[in-house]
Amino acid sequence: MAIRLNKPALEQARRMVRAGEVVRDERDDWSEAAPSAAEENRFIEEHGWTEYSHWHLGIDDDESPETKGRFSFPYGDFSKVRRGGVISLESRAGQYDHAEIEEAAKKLLELIDDEG
């Protein structure tokens, strides 16, 4: 499993934070805010796989392009960047030795906190 940083997703997240499209919640809030499987399916159906990919900082090129398994480390709820989601993904990326994603999440969190 070779998960790499999804740069278009990171750029979208940065743009959204700078535009104020962010919820400054806490890590524990992410479990309630994270999209459900049904919400993910609906988003994919309405917006397609490329847009879905832009909500995940991780991408696994070993997985089939049009599968949820290809995308990991979500940072938002399909409408806003969620600070709690970024905190959660930073922790998970570090736990599983995805240093580039962990560092990107850390910088994104700093941007969120600086813009607030």
C-alpha positions in Angstrom: 0.0 0.0 0.0 1.7 3.2 -1.3 -0.4 6.1 0.0 0.9 9.4 -1.2 -0.2 13.0 -0.6 -3.1 14.1 -2.8 -1.8 17.6 -3.8 -5.0 18.8 -5.5 -6.9 17.9 -2.3 -4.4 19.8 -0.2 -4.7 22.9 -2.5 -8.5 22.7 -2.3 -8.3 22.6 1.5 -6.0 25.6 1.7 -8.2 27.6 -0.6 -11.2 26.8 1.5 -9.5 27.7 4.7 -8.4 31.0 3.2 -12.0 31.7 2.1 -13.3 31.0 5.6 -15.0 27.7 4.6 -13.9 26.0 7.8 -15.4 24.7 11.0 -13.1 25.2 13.9 -14.2 22.2 15.9 -12.2 19.7 18.0 -10.9 16.2 17.3 -13.7 14.5 19.1 -16.3 16.3 16.9 -15.0 14.6 13.8 -16.7 11.3 14.7 -20.1 13.0 14.4 -19.1 15.3 11.5 -17.4 12.7 9.2 -19.6 11.8 6.2 -21.4 8.5 6.5 -21.0 5.8 3.8 -24.4 6.8 2.4 -23.4 10.5 2.3 -20.2 9.5 0.5 -22.1 7.5 -2.0 -24.5 10.3 -2.7 -21.6 12.8 -3.1 -19.9 10.5 -5.6 -23.2 10.0 -7.5 -23.8 13.8 -7.7 -20.2 15.0 -8.2 -18.1 12.1 -9.4 -14.8 10.5 -8.3 -12.5 13.5 -9.0 -14.5 15.8 -6.7 -14.6 13.0 -4.1 -10.9 12.6 -4.3 -10.4 16.3 -3.5 -11.8 15.7 0.0 -9.0 13.3 0.9 -5.3 14.0 1.5 -4.3 10.4 0.8 -4.4 8.5 -2.4 -3.4 4.9 -3.0 -2.3 4.3 -6.6 -2.4 0.5 -6.0 -6.2 0.7 -5.6 -8.7 0.9 -8.5 -9.4 4.6 -9.5 -13.2 4.5 -8.9 -13.2 2.9 -5.5 -13.4 4.4 -2.0 -10.4 2.3 -1.1 -8.2 4.5 -3.3 -8.8 7.6 -1.1 -7.9 8.1 2.6 -7.4 10.8 5.2 -10.6 12.9 4.7 -10.4 16.5 6.0 -14.0 17.7 5.6 -17.7 17.1 5.3 -18.1 17.9 1.6 -19.0 21.5 2.4 -16.3 22.7 4.7 -12.9 21.9 6.1 -13.3 20.5 9.6 -10.5 21.3 12.0 -11.4 18.1 13.9 -11.0 16.1 10.8 -7.5 17.6 10.1 -6.4 16.8 13.7 -7.7 13.3 13.3 -6.0 12.7 10.0 -2.7 14.2 11.2 -2.7 11.7 14.1 -3.5 8.7 11.9 -1.0 9.7 9.3 1.7 9.8 12.0 0.6 6.5 13.5 0.9 4.8 10.1 4.2 6.5 9.0 2.8 8.6 6.2 5.2 11.5 7.0 4.3 13.7 3.9 0.6 13.6 4.7 1.2 14.1 8.4 3.3 17.2 7.7 0.7 18.6 5.2 -2.0 18.1 7.8 0.1 19.9 10.4 0.6 22.9 8.1 -3.1 22.9 7.2 -3.9 22.9 10.9 -1.6 25.9 11.5 -3.3 27.7 8.6 -6.7 27.0 10.1 -5.6 28.3 13.5 -3.8 31.4 12.0 -6.7 32.3 9.9 -9.1 32.1 12.9 
